């Protein structure tokens, strides 16, 4: 007596399309990030936090307990520089992948000042926002520059005997200051991508956002992808 094999649930068409394409409308969803972009983004995130948890116990004994997660402080000192290089390479790949979408437009210059803080307080509504707004572009390029600063200062700290004492002191200052600013920026990045703007996080897991989300946060991008006008109450 034979039994019928259980039928498999068909794959979500939006998820399938999101493997290779983006800026495409599929049903009630818009593909925002293709699979390769999401993978690179998560590699950046994982390598960054690996650097954090190996670097903090080296930085100060207050976080010495973190060293036990890796097998001890000596292990942290060995693998931290290599994780830093991996992080920078991942950032470099992401920059190459996203650079064309991150070009500043003339009307976005205001994002370098008070508009950035108004955005954080949900006081900005701009119907000409494309796929990324000026604040996101500012964050992107600032983080890329910060990654370069961490790399260069980190390489100097890796080979301290190869540089004059004054340069080494400067390298330590740059590395520490950049790390602190990085952590503050990442906290805001996570907040904006989860709590502040519900529906954003799925664009980095599933690859899609809803039409309503795109219409609300990136009106011009919504119009470009769908060909529809945006009706606001």
PEDARA-V630803 format. One record per helix or strand of 3 or more residues. SS is the DSSP state (h for helix, s for strand). FROM is the first residue (numbers start at 0). LEN is the number of residues. Records with the same first field share a line. If there is no record, write none. Layout:
BEGIN
SS = FROM-LEN ; FROM-LEN
END
This chain:
BEGIN
h = 12-5 ; 34-25 ; 60-9 ; 72-30 ; 105-7 ; 113-7 ; 133-25 ; 159-3 ; 164-32 ; 200-4 ; 210-7 ; 218-8
s = 23-3 ; 28-3 ; 207-3
END
